[in-house]
Amino acid sequence: MSVSFAPLIPLWLLATLAAASVAIAALAVVRGARGAGLRLVPMAALLLALANPLLIAEDRRPLPDVAVVVVDESLSQGVGERRAETERAVAALRQRLDALPGLEVRVVRVGGGDGTRLFEALDAGLADLPRRRLAGVVMITDGQVHDVPADLGRGLGAPLHALLTGRPGERDRRIVVADNPGFALVGRSATLAVTVEEAGATGSATLAVQADGVPLLTTAVPLNTPVSIEVPIRHAGQTVVELAAAPAEGELSAANNRTAVGLSGVRDRLKVLLVSGEPHAGERTWRNFLKADPAVDLVHFTILRSPEKDDRTPIRELALITFPVRELFEERLQDFDLVIFDRYRRRGLLAQPYYLALADYVRAGGALLVSVGPEYAEPGSLWDTPLQAVLPARPGGRVVARPFRPQPTEIGRRHPVTGPLAGEAAWGRWLRLTTVEPLRGSAVLSGSEGRPVMLLDKVGEGRVAMVLSDTIWLWDRGWEGGGPHDELLRRLAHWLMKEPELEEEALTAEVKGERLEVTRRSLTPPPPGVAVIRPDGRRLDLPLVDQGDGRGFASLAADQPGLWRVEDGARTALAAVGGLDSQEMAELVATPARLHPVAEASGGAVSWLAEGLPELRRVAPRRTAHGRGWIGLASRGDAVVTGVRTVPLLPAPLLLLAVLGGLLAAWRREGR
């Protein structure tokens, strides 16, 4: 209840009357008049009546205080028995909180993402709650929290308590990659700075390193000391480097004893040699395609006529420069990433040793693309050279000069070069096809009467492709709607240069959401299943489902943090739950260090669940909120006003009696 005033006249007038009354009384006192003091009684009673004092009574409904329980469900909480310990603590804490009168309980569960962010979740949980109703916050966590603010404890206005899972003095060993360049040039090495950390330990640990599933080295490294690891980059695209440290005796978990880093292999410049045997309509198509890529250094020669032809044309009018045969095919051949022969016929420009060198270049890992026309069906083609040892097809002796529409073959629908293009709209027709007798390799495109149009083959460490029509340029011109010219040639060139995403035999593993997705690509039906090695070392068999396009697919719940390994007997794929450099898995040892400052600033405490769940008490605001074996929640006593009643503080008859009584007393006093 409270007292308020509702004056019957303006305040200025009331103040004037009060001043006048005081002045009259003072004058009477100065002049010594009898009853001067009694004259103030009716004046005061009259002024009080004009001020109209009211007694205000509010109807208030008490509001319950709110306690917030923040539950850490991040990846590090999955170590050992922490998750079960957490759930037992939540159940017991909830039971005790529900038993306290006048208390509402909110439970906020926080999963792991980019680190453990409990305070962001707490802010969201308090968004609709006035802080004057907050009794306190209880966090159940391992202490590995990555968004602890510097001043929240004082600004929270209520005690914050942390109940830690795990045990004091836990031991854990982990691998830290301090310096990851991220990329390196193909053919060179990348340097990783690696540390095997174990707090307070000395000695050494065994470190095993693999690149793309192939063992690279095994060595002993000193604990808590950075060492440099050289990783050779053998191909473009990502090279996955796996590092594993031998587990320590009695350590908390081996989940972070293994890690992986991705190194992107990039080519300094792609060097391509294009030799056109004669000018033709498709020559510019090849040149434009290669020149459109700023990362390609193109060396292009077009042979305008055969050297044995003698028409008395001066040599200076036949070419801008002399064709540097010896320099290209003997001295610099290994510098090229791709060699293309476009409608080339043997004309005596290249001696037999150069063809042999080119064949050896392919076997040693080089890439050769041969695009042929009618010249391949005639004597003097590339087949009539030592290069035939690496070519996948011999000439058939005929040229089919009628339009046909290229179509992916059965293998082509499974092959990564042509498979993704198979679902597009009908392509425009080509006009001419050179027949061949395939000897090896895979025909991925077919034409008239099912004859091969594009052949792909692997020879030794290198790769060879043959395009058996010289009218692919029609797609570039948009004839009959054209076709995926640039994309097809891009995929073909990248397959020849061994880009990993275009490997026809590949195994990939990727974590999406909370599931591990495994894809096995093959030109033949995929194997029935793969082996999955979980981060804890347990092995399980995972069956694959054939998708009909060269891919076998499977998925399973990724319910354990760390590095997952997938094997099909010949290949290995890696996937990390929590990311390859996850904050969550970086440190697993439970610790009070991060939460202690904010808990202390708020008046709360940090304690271990291993020592028992503390007793709960209600305490007055700004009083001590923790002690030996107990934690406190503030009693706020907030309420909402549901109604207001006003009653005159002084009834009118009483005021009238006071005025009349005061006048009568003053009259009697003056009459004596």
Secondary structure per residue as TSV (DSSP state, phi and psi in degrees):
chain	resnum	aa	ss	phi	psi
A	1	M	-	360.0	152.6
A	2	S	E	-148.7	164.5
A	3	V	E	-109.8	136.7
A	4	S	E	-137.1	164.1
A	5	F	E	-119.7	139.9
A	6	A	-	-130.4	79.0
A	7	P	-	-54.8	142.6
A	8	L	S	-84.3	-14.9
A	9	I	S	-129.8	163.8
A	10	P	-	-57.2	150.9
A	11	L	H	-61.8	-37.6
A	12	W	H	-64.8	-36.7
A	13	L	H	-71.0	-39.3
A	14	L	H	-63.6	-40.8
A	15	A	H	-65.7	-36.0
A	16	T	H	-66.2	-43.8
A	17	L	H	-63.5	-40.1
A	18	A	H	-64.0	-41.9
A	19	A	H	-65.9	-40.2
A	20	A	H	-64.3	-40.6
A	21	S	H	-62.4	-45.2
A	22	V	H	-63.3	-38.7
A	23	A	H	-66.2	-41.4
A	24	I	H	-64.1	-44.0
A	25	A	H	-64.3	-40.9
A	26	A	H	-64.0	-40.0
A	27	L	H	-63.9	-39.8
A	28	A	H	-64.7	-39.3
A	29	V	H	-65.2	-42.1
A	30	V	H	-63.7	-37.6
A	31	R	H	-84.2	-4.0
A	32	G	T	76.5	21.8
A	33	A	-	-66.8	143.4
A	34	R	T	-71.7	144.8
A	35	G	T	70.8	20.7
A	36	A	H	-61.9	-40.3
A	37	G	H	-68.4	-35.5
A	38	L	H	-69.6	-23.6
A	39	R	H	-64.9	-23.7
A	40	L	H	-70.2	-25.0
A	41	V	H	-63.5	-53.0
A	42	P	H	-66.0	-34.3
A	43	M	H	-63.2	-45.3
A	44	A	H	-64.8	-40.0
A	45	A	H	-64.5	-39.2
A	46	L	H	-67.3	-42.6
A	47	L	H	-64.7	-39.4
A	48	L	H	-64.4	-37.2
A	49	A	H	-65.5	-41.1
A	50	L	H	-68.2	-30.1
A	51	A	H	-71.7	-23.5
A	52	N	-	55.3	66.6
A	53	P	E	-69.1	139.7
A	54	L	E	-126.1	144.4
A	55	L	E	-99.7	118.6
A	56	I	E	-103.2	123.8
A	57	A	E	-114.8	123.2
A	58	E	E	-101.1	138.9
A	59	D	E	-92.7	114.3
A	60	R	E	-117.1	136.7
A	61	R	E	-108.9	118.1
A	62	P	E	-62.3	142.5
A	63	L	-	-106.0	140.8
A	64	P	-	-71.6	146.1
A	65	D	E	-71.5	159.9
A	66	V	E	-119.7	127.0
A	67	A	E	-109.5	131.7
A	68	V	E	-108.5	126.3
A	69	V	E	-107.8	115.8
A	70	V	E	-101.4	120.3
A	71	V	E	-107.9	121.4
A	72	D	E	-82.2	114.7
A	73	E	E	-117.5	30.9
A	74	S	S	-74.7	176.3
A	75	L	G	-62.6	-38.8
A	76	S	G	-66.2	-20.5
A	77	Q	G	-74.9	-9.2
A	78	G	G	-84.5	0.3
A	79	V	S	-78.7	134.5
A	80	G	T	58.6	-134.8
A	81	E	T	-100.3	17.2
A	82	R	H	-61.7	-41.0
A	83	R	H	-66.2	-42.8
A	84	A	H	-65.6	-39.5
A	85	E	H	-62.3	-38.9
A	86	T	H	-63.9	-45.9
A	87	E	H	-66.1	-37.2
A	88	R	H	-63.9	-40.6
A	89	A	H	-66.5	-40.8
A	90	V	H	-62.1	-45.0
A	91	A	H	-63.4	-45.4
A	92	A	H	-67.2	-41.3
A	93	L	H	-65.1	-42.0
A	94	R	H	-62.9	-38.7
A	95	Q	H	-64.3	-42.9
A	96	R	H	-69.8	-38.0
A	97	L	H	-67.3	-39.8
A	98	D	H	-64.6	-24.4
A	99	A	H	-78.9	-14.9
A	100	L	S	-82.5	128.4
A	101	P	T	-71.3	150.2
A	102	G	T	67.0	32.3
A	103	L	E	-134.9	128.1
A	104	E	E	-103.5	139.7
A	105	V	E	-115.0	131.2
A	106	R	E	-118.8	132.6
A	107	V	E	-111.7	121.7
A	108	V	E	-114.1	118.3
A	109	R	E	-101.6	133.9
A	110	V	E	-123.6	117.7
A	111	G	E	-83.6	173.1
A	112	G	-	-94.9	140.1
A	113	G	S	-138.3	-112.9
A	114	D	S	-86.0	75.0
A	115	G	S	88.0	170.8
A	116	T	-	-92.7	117.1
A	117	R	-	-120.3	75.2
A	118	L	H	-73.6	-34.4
A	119	F	H	-75.9	-29.9
A	120	E	H	-63.2	-43.3
A	121	A	H	-65.7	-36.9
A	122	L	H	-63.1	-43.7
A	123	D	H	-59.5	-41.8
A	124	A	H	-65.4	-38.3
A	125	G	H	-70.2	-23.0
A	126	L	T	-99.4	6.0
A	127	A	T	-60.6	-35.8
A	128	D	T	-102.5	14.2
A	129	L	S	-116.4	121.6
A	130	P	-	-62.7	136.8
A	131	R	G	-64.0	-20.4
A	132	R	G	-70.6	-10.5
A	133	R	G	-101.5	-5.2
A	134	L	E	-77.8	117.9
A	135	A	E	-84.4	-31.7
A	136	G	E	164.1	171.2
A	137	V	E	-127.0	134.8
A	138	V	E	-121.1	119.8
A	139	M	E	-105.4	130.3
A	140	I	E	-109.8	109.2
A	141	T	E	-157.4	171.0
A	142	D	-	-91.3	2.3
A	143	G	S	89.8	-10.0
A	144	Q	-	-85.4	79.7
A	145	V	-	-112.4	134.8
A	146	H	S	-111.1	10.9
A	147	D	-	-134.4	36.0
A	148	V	-	-69.7	119.2
A	149	P	-	-78.4	161.7
A	150	A	S	-79.5	-27.7
A	151	D	S	-129.3	13.9
A	152	L	H	-64.4	-34.4
A	153	G	H	-54.8	-42.7
A	154	R	H	-77.9	-31.2
A	155	G	H	-84.4	-11.3
A	156	L	H	-70.6	-36.1
A	157	G	-	78.2	9.6
A	158	A	S	-154.2	156.5
A	159	P	-	-68.5	141.4
A	160	L	E	-115.4	123.1
A	161	H	E	-115.0	142.7
A	162	A	E	-118.9	127.4
A	163	L	E	-108.8	114.9
A	164	L	E	-93.1	133.0
A	165	T	-	-83.3	174.6
A	166	G	S	82.4	-162.6
A	167	R	-	-136.2	147.9
A	168	P	T	-64.2	146.5
A	169	G	T	76.0	23.6
A	170	E	-	-65.5	151.9
A	171	R	-	-117.5	133.6
A	172	D	-	-150.5	144.4
A	173	R	-	-117.1	138.4
A	174	R	E	-144.7	160.9
A	175	I	E	-105.2	130.7
A	176	V	E	-120.0	123.6
A	177	V	E	-98.7	101.9
A	178	A	E	-80.7	-29.5
A	179	D	E	-134.2	104.2
A	180	N	-	-117.2	109.7
A	181	P	-	-64.5	-21.1
A	182	G	S	85.5	-36.4
A	183	F	E	-150.8	162.3
A	184	A	E	-157.2	160.2
A	185	L	E	-76.0	139.6
A	186	V	T	-61.5	135.2
A	187	G	T	91.8	-5.5
A	188	R	S	-118.0	-173.8
A	189	S	E	-116.7	149.7
A	190	A	E	-108.5	144.6
A	191	T	E	-107.3	124.0
A	192	L	E	-107.3	135.4
A	193	A	E	-97.3	113.0
A	194	V	E	-120.7	138.0
A	195	T	E	-129.7	130.3
A	196	V	E	-94.5	108.9
A	197	E	E	-99.9	138.6
A	198	E	-	-152.7	108.6
A	199	A	T	-57.4	127.6
A	200	G	T	76.2	3.8
A	201	A	-	-100.1	156.2
A	202	T	-	-127.2	173.7
A	203	G	S	102.0	-152.0
A	204	S	E	-137.5	168.5
A	205	A	E	-138.9	151.8
A	206	T	E	-83.0	126.8
A	207	L	E	-116.1	124.0
A	208	A	E	-109.7	135.2
A	209	V	E	-124.2	132.0
A	210	Q	E	-127.8	146.9
A	211	A	E	-122.4	119.4
A	212	D	T	54.3	37.9
A	213	G	T	81.4	-1.2
A	214	V	E	-103.0	126.2
A	215	P	E	-56.6	133.6
A	216	L	E	-107.7	-48.8
A	217	L	E	-163.7	157.2
A	218	T	E	-133.9	123.5
A	219	T	E	-149.3	159.3
A	220	A	E	-91.1	130.0
A	221	V	E	-124.0	145.8
A	222	P	E	-69.4	142.6
A	223	L	T	-69.0	144.6
A	224	N	T	60.0	25.2
A	225	T	S	-130.6	125.8
A	226	P	-	-65.1	139.0
A	227	V	E	-129.5	155.7
A	228	S	E	-101.7	133.4
A	229	I	E	-118.9	124.9
A	230	E	E	-94.0	124.4
A	231	V	E	-117.7	115.7
A	232	P	E	-72.1	137.2
A	233	I	-	-102.0	109.2
A	234	R	-	-98.8	-13.5
A	235	H	S	-150.1	163.0
A	236	A	S	-73.3	162.9
A	237	G	E	87.9	-168.6
A	238	Q	E	-82.4	132.0
A	239	T	E	-107.0	118.9
A	240	V	E	-91.6	118.8
A	241	V	E	-103.5	120.5
A	242	E	E	-105.0	130.4
A	243	L	E	-121.1	132.5
A	244	A	E	-135.0	127.5
A	245	A	E	-103.2	140.0
A	246	A	-	-61.3	136.0
A	247	P	-	-66.5	149.3
A	248	A	-	-88.8	154.8
A	249	E	T	-66.3	125.8
A	250	G	T	72.7	18.1
A	251	E	-	-75.7	160.5
A	252	L	S	-61.4	-49.2
A	253	S	-	-158.7	147.6
A	254	A	S	-93.6	6.2
A	255	A	T	-62.5	-34.5
A	256	N	T	-104.2	15.8
A	257	N	S	-77.3	-13.1
A	258	R	E	-122.2	140.2
A	259	T	E	-146.8	171.6
A	260	A	E	-143.8	147.0
A	261	V	E	-128.3	147.8
A	262	G	E	-102.4	128.2
A	263	L	E	-115.0	122.7
A	264	S	E	-87.2	119.2
A	265	G	E	-84.5	123.6
A	266	V	E	-123.1	145.3
A	267	R	-	-88.2	137.4
A	268	D	S	-57.7	-58.2
A	269	R	-	-148.1	139.3
A	270	L	E	-81.7	119.2
A	271	K	E	-102.9	119.0
A	272	V	E	-122.0	132.4
A	273	L	E	-107.7	118.2
A	274	L	E	-114.1	119.1
A	275	V	E	-116.1	112.9
A	276	S	E	-96.7	123.2
A	277	G	S	-70.3	-24.2
A	278	E	S	-164.3	154.7
A	279	P	-	-66.7	136.1
A	280	H	-	-159.1	171.3
A	281	A	T	-62.1	-32.5
A	282	G	T	-84.1	-7.0
A	283	E	H	-61.4	-43.2
A	284	R	H	-67.4	-28.4
A	285	T	H	-62.0	-47.0
A	286	W	H	-61.7	-44.7
A	287	R	H	-64.9	-45.6
A	288	N	H	-63.0	-38.9
A	289	F	H	-62.2	-44.3
A	290	L	H	-75.0	-35.5
A	291	K	H	-74.9	-19.1
A	292	A	T	-69.2	-20.2
A	293	D	-	-94.0	113.5
A	294	P	T	-65.7	-15.1
A	295	A	T	-85.7	-0.4
A	296	V	E	-101.7	128.0
A	297	D	E	-98.6	110.2
A	298	L	E	-102.8	130.1
A	299	V	E	-112.8	115.0
A	300	H	E	-124.1	128.1
A	301	F	E	-126.0	136.4
A	302	T	E	-117.6	126.4
A	303	I	-	-88.2	113.3
A	304	L	-	-80.1	-30.5
A	305	R	S	-160.3	161.5
A	306	S	-	-74.7	147.6
A	307	P	T	-69.7	-22.2
A	308	E	T	-79.3	-12.3
A	309	K	-	-75.2	126.4
A	310	D	-	-118.7	100.4
A	311	D	S	-119.5	22.4
A	312	R	-	62.4	19.2
A	313	T	-	-75.5	128.0
A	314	P	-	-57.4	142.7
A	315	I	G	-58.1	-38.2
A	316	R	G	-63.9	-17.1
A	317	E	G	-96.1	-3.1
A	318	L	T	-90.5	-28.2
A	319	A	-	-157.1	152.5
A	320	L	S	-73.2	-37.8
A	321	I	S	-136.3	159.7
A	322	T	-	-72.7	137.1
A	323	F	-	-62.2	111.9
A	324	P	-	-81.0	72.2
A	325	V	H	-60.4	-51.8
A	326	R	H	-63.5	-41.6
A	327	E	I	-65.7	-41.9
A	328	L	I	-75.8	-43.4
A	329	F	I	-102.6	3.0
A	330	E	I	-128.3	-48.3
A	331	E	I	-88.0	-38.5
A	332	R	S	-115.9	8.2
A	333	L	G	-58.2	-40.3
A	334	Q	G	-69.5	-12.9
A	335	D	G	-78.4	-17.3
A	336	F	-	-87.5	138.0
A	337	D	S	-84.8	-25.2
A	338	L	E	-150.7	134.7
A	339	V	E	-117.1	129.4
A	340	I	E	-120.5	128.0
A	341	F	E	-108.4	117.6
A	342	D	E	-112.1	107.8
A	343	R	S	51.9	48.8
A	344	Y	-	-95.2	137.8
A	345	R	-	-126.0	151.5
A	346	R	-	-69.6	119.5
A	347	R	-	-130.4	15.5
A	348	G	S	88.1	1.9
A	349	L	S	-71.5	-38.1
A	350	L	S	-107.5	129.0
A	351	A	-	-79.1	162.9
A	352	Q	H	-54.0	-41.6
A	353	P	H	-59.3	-28.2
A	354	Y	H	-72.4	-36.9
A	355	Y	H	-65.7	-38.7
A	356	L	H	-63.5	-41.5
A	357	A	H	-63.8	-37.6
A	358	L	H	-67.2	-39.1
A	359	A	H	-64.6	-40.7
A	360	D	H	-66.1	-35.8
A	361	Y	H	-59.3	-41.8
A	362	V	H	-67.0	-47.4
A	363	R	H	-61.0	-30.3
A	364	A	T	-83.1	-0.4
A	365	G	T	123.8	3.0
A	366	G	-	-77.2	172.6
A	367	A	E	-122.8	132.0
A	368	L	E	-129.5	128.6
A	369	L	E	-120.9	125.5
A	370	V	E	-118.3	115.3
A	371	S	E	-106.9	118.2
A	372	V	-	-115.2	159.7
A	373	G	-	-131.1	-149.3
A	374	P	G	-60.5	-23.4
A	375	E	G	-64.0	-23.3
A	376	Y	G	-74.5	-18.3
A	377	A	G	-90.9	0.8
A	378	E	S	-112.8	162.0
A	379	P	T	-60.4	148.1
A	380	G	T	90.0	12.9
A	381	S	S	-78.9	176.5
A	382	L	G	-61.6	-21.4
A	383	W	G	-65.5	-26.9
A	384	D	G	-87.2	32.4
A	385	T	S	-134.3	167.6
A	386	P	G	-59.6	-10.3
A	387	L	G	-69.4	-16.0
A	388	Q	G	-59.6	-20.3
A	389	A	G	-64.6	-21.6
A	390	V	T	-114.5	-3.8
A	391	L	-	-81.3	139.5
A	392	P	S	-82.6	-6.1
A	393	A	E	-150.5	141.8
A	394	R	E	-93.8	154.6
A	395	P	E	-59.0	142.0
A	396	G	E	-92.0	-10.5
A	397	G	E	85.8	2.1
A	398	R	E	-133.6	154.4
A	399	V	E	-120.8	121.0
A	400	V	E	-90.3	106.6
A	401	A	-	-100.8	59.2
A	402	R	S	-139.2	147.9
A	403	P	-	-61.0	146.2
A	404	F	B	-149.6	158.2
A	405	R	-	-107.5	115.7
A	406	P	-	-61.1	138.6
A	407	Q	E	-135.6	141.6
A	408	P	E	-64.6	137.9
A	409	T	-	-77.4	179.6
A	410	E	T	-59.2	-44.2
A	411	I	T	-69.2	-36.4
A	412	G	T	-61.8	-29.3
A	413	R	T	-72.7	-18.1
A	414	R	T	-100.4	-15.2
A	415	H	S	-82.1	138.1
A	416	P	T	-67.1	-17.3
A	417	V	T	-72.4	-43.8
A	418	T	T	-113.2	-20.3
A	419	G	G	-56.1	-49.3
A	420	P	G	-63.7	-16.4
A	421	L	G	-93.4	-8.3
A	422	A	T	-67.1	-25.4
A	423	G	T	-87.5	2.4
A	424	E	S	-75.4	169.6
A	425	A	S	-63.3	166.2
A	426	A	-	-56.1	134.0
A	427	W	-	-86.4	158.5
A	428	G	-	-68.0	159.9
A	429	R	-	-84.7	152.3
A	430	W	B	-100.2	162.6
A	431	L	-	-107.1	-15.8
A	432	R	-	-150.1	143.7
A	433	L	E	-139.4	130.4
A	434	T	E	-92.8	124.4
A	435	T	E	-78.8	147.4
A	436	V	E	-141.7	167.9
A	437	E	E	-111.1	102.6
A	438	P	E	-61.5	135.3
A	439	L	-	-107.1	-34.2
A	440	R	S	-162.1	-178.8
A	441	G	S	85.3	-170.9
A	442	S	E	-124.1	128.1
A	443	A	E	-86.6	114.5
A	444	V	E	-102.2	-18.6
A	445	L	E	-128.3	143.4
A	446	S	E	-129.1	160.7
A	447	G	-	-131.3	-131.3
A	448	S	G	-56.5	128.1
A	449	E	G	55.8	31.9
A	450	G	G	73.8	12.6
A	451	R	-	-70.8	145.6
A	452	P	E	-66.6	141.2
A	453	V	E	-113.5	-31.1
A	454	M	E	-137.9	127.8
A	455	L	E	-119.6	137.3
A	456	L	E	-123.8	138.1
A	457	D	E	-149.9	151.2
A	458	K	E	-110.1	128.1
A	459	V	E	-124.7	112.5
A	460	G	T	59.4	-125.7
A	461	E	T	-91.5	-5.8
A	462	G	E	-105.8	-174.7
A	463	R	E	-139.1	147.7
A	464	V	E	-133.1	139.9
A	465	A	E	-131.9	143.9
A	466	M	E	-126.3	129.8
A	467	V	E	-108.8	118.0
A	468	L	-	-99.2	25.3
A	469	S	-	-143.4	140.6
A	470	D	S	-101.1	20.1
A	471	T	-	-116.2	21.6
A	472	I	T	-63.0	-21.2
A	473	W	H	-63.0	-18.0
A	474	L	H	-62.5	-33.0
A	475	W	H	-63.7	-38.9
A	476	D	H	-63.8	-31.1
A	477	R	H	-87.5	-4.9
A	478	G	T	77.9	20.0
A	479	W	G	-67.8	130.3
A	480	E	G	53.1	37.2
A	481	G	G	92.1	-10.5
A	482	G	-	66.1	-153.2
A	483	G	-	-170.4	179.4
A	484	P	-	-75.3	62.5
A	485	H	H	-60.7	-56.1
A	486	D	H	-62.4	-43.0
A	487	E	H	-67.1	-39.4
A	488	L	H	-64.9	-46.3
A	489	L	H	-68.5	-35.2
A	490	R	H	-63.5	-46.4
A	491	R	H	-64.5	-39.0
A	492	L	H	-64.1	-46.3
A	493	A	H	-65.1	-40.0
A	494	H	H	-70.7	-33.0
A	495	W	H	-66.1	-41.7
A	496	L	H	-61.1	-32.9
A	497	M	T	-95.8	15.7
A	498	K	T	65.5	39.3
A	499	E	-	-66.8	129.6
A	500	P	G	-59.2	-34.2
A	501	E	G	-70.4	-9.3
A	502	L	G	-111.8	17.5
A	503	E	-	-73.0	130.2
A	504	E	S	-76.0	-21.0
A	505	E	S	-116.7	103.1
A	506	A	E	-147.9	154.4
A	507	L	E	-131.7	126.1
A	508	T	E	-129.1	150.1
A	509	A	E	-136.2	135.7
A	510	E	E	-147.3	139.4
A	511	V	E	-95.6	121.6
A	512	K	E	-124.8	118.0
A	513	G	T	65.7	-120.5
A	514	E	T	-112.5	22.9
A	515	R	E	-128.8	146.3
A	516	L	E	-95.8	121.0
A	517	E	E	-107.7	128.1
A	518	V	E	-117.1	131.6
A	519	T	E	-127.0	128.2
A	520	R	E	-117.0	115.3
A	521	R	E	-100.3	138.9
A	522	S	-	-159.9	152.9
A	523	L	S	-77.4	-18.3
A	524	T	S	-108.9	165.1
A	525	P	-	-52.6	135.6
A	526	P	-	-65.5	161.0
A	527	P	-	-62.7	159.5
A	528	P	S	-62.7	-24.9
A	529	G	E	-168.2	175.2
A	530	V	E	-129.2	165.4
A	531	A	E	-101.8	133.6
A	532	V	E	-114.9	124.8
A	533	I	E	-106.1	115.1
A	534	R	-	-72.7	164.1
A	535	P	T	-57.8	-28.2
A	536	D	T	-83.6	4.2
A	537	G	S	92.6	-7.7
A	538	R	-	-73.2	137.8
A	539	R	E	-107.4	138.8
A	540	L	E	-142.6	153.9
A	541	D	E	-94.9	133.6
A	542	L	E	-121.1	114.2
A	543	P	E	-71.8	146.4
A	544	L	-	-104.0	147.2
A	545	V	E	-109.9	121.5
A	546	D	E	-69.5	124.3
A	547	Q	-	-88.2	-5.6
A	548	G	S	82.1	-0.8
A	549	D	S	-122.6	24.7
A	550	G	S	95.6	-0.2
A	551	R	E	-116.3	135.4
A	552	G	E	-107.6	136.6
A	553	F	E	-130.7	145.7
A	554	A	E	-157.6	159.7
A	555	S	E	-149.0	157.7
A	556	L	E	-152.7	163.6
A	557	A	E	-68.3	126.6
A	558	A	-	-91.3	79.4
A	559	D	-	-95.1	12.7
A	560	Q	S	-138.5	130.3
A	561	P	-	-72.5	152.2
A	562	G	E	122.8	-161.8
A	563	L	E	-97.7	121.7
A	564	W	E	-98.9	141.3
A	565	R	E	-123.6	132.8
A	566	V	E	-122.2	131.9
A	567	E	E	-132.3	142.6
A	568	D	-	-116.9	11.9
A	569	G	S	101.7	-26.3
A	570	A	S	-126.4	-22.6
A	571	R	-	-131.2	160.6
A	572	T	E	-133.6	136.6
A	573	A	E	-126.9	147.8
A	574	L	E	-122.5	146.4
A	575	A	E	-146.3	141.2
A	576	A	E	-111.7	127.4
A	577	V	E	-85.5	117.3
A	578	G	T	100.8	-0.3
A	579	G	-	91.6	154.1
A	580	L	T	-65.6	-25.1
A	581	D	T	-127.3	43.2
A	582	S	-	-63.0	133.9
A	583	Q	H	-63.0	-34.8
A	584	E	H	-58.7	-43.2
A	585	M	H	-94.0	0.2
A	586	A	H	-68.0	-44.6
A	587	E	-	-129.6	125.4
A	588	L	-	-111.9	-14.0
A	589	V	S	-71.2	125.7
A	590	A	-	-65.0	139.4
A	591	T	-	-148.6	141.4
A	592	P	S	-88.7	-5.6
A	593	A	T	-61.6	-38.2
A	594	R	T	-76.1	-35.0
A	595	L	T	-93.5	-15.8
A	596	H	H	-60.5	-45.2
A	597	P	H	-60.9	-43.6
A	598	V	H	-72.6	-34.6
A	599	A	H	-66.0	-43.5
A	600	E	H	-63.3	-41.2
A	601	A	H	-64.8	-28.6
A	602	S	H	-88.8	-8.0
A	603	G	T	92.1	7.3
A	604	G	-	-95.9	-167.4
A	605	A	-	-144.3	161.5
A	606	V	E	-116.9	129.2
A	607	S	E	-141.8	161.6
A	608	W	E	-96.2	132.9
A	609	L	G	-65.1	-26.0
A	610	A	G	-62.1	-22.0
A	611	E	G	-93.0	4.7
A	612	G	-	105.7	151.4
A	613	L	-	-74.9	125.7
A	614	P	-	-64.8	155.6
A	615	E	E	-71.3	149.0
A	616	L	E	-105.4	135.9
A	617	R	E	-134.9	154.5
A	618	R	E	-97.6	134.3
A	619	V	E	-129.7	159.7
A	620	A	-	-71.1	151.4
A	621	P	T	-56.7	141.8
A	622	R	T	63.9	19.7
A	623	R	S	-103.8	164.4
A	624	T	-	-55.3	128.9
A	625	A	-	-113.5	19.3
A	626	H	E	-161.6	158.0
A	627	G	E	-162.5	-168.8
A	628	R	T	-67.5	109.5
A	629	G	T	81.2	8.2
A	630	W	E	-145.9	155.3
A	631	I	E	-130.9	150.7
A	632	G	E	-117.3	152.9
A	633	L	E	-121.7	134.7
A	634	A	E	-71.2	141.4
A	635	S	-	-93.8	112.9
A	636	R	-	-90.5	-39.7
A	637	G	-	68.9	29.9
A	638	D	-	-73.9	151.9
A	639	A	E	-147.8	164.9
A	640	V	E	-118.9	136.2
A	641	V	E	-80.9	121.4
A	642	T	E	-101.6	-14.7
A	643	G	E	-169.3	159.1
A	644	V	E	-134.8	131.4
A	645	R	E	-120.7	137.0
A	646	T	E	-117.6	134.3
A	647	V	E	-131.1	131.2
A	648	P	E	-56.0	131.9
A	649	L	S	-71.4	-38.4
A	650	L	S	-121.8	114.1
A	651	P	-	-63.4	152.6
A	652	A	H	-60.7	-42.7
A	653	P	H	-58.9	-37.7
A	654	L	H	-65.8	-41.1
A	655	L	H	-65.9	-40.3
A	656	L	H	-63.0	-40.4
A	657	L	H	-63.6	-38.8
A	658	A	H	-65.7	-39.5
A	659	V	H	-66.1	-48.5
A	660	L	H	-66.3	-40.5
A	661	G	H	-64.1	-39.6
A	662	G	H	-65.8	-41.1
A	663	L	H	-65.1	-41.5
A	664	L	H	-65.7	-41.9
A	665	A	H	-65.2	-39.5
A	666	A	H	-67.4	-37.8
A	667	W	H	-65.0	-44.0
A	668	R	H	-64.5	-39.2
A	669	R	H	-67.3	-37.8
A	670	E	H	-75.0	-23.0
A	671	G	H	-80.6	-10.7
A	672	R	-	-79.5	360.0
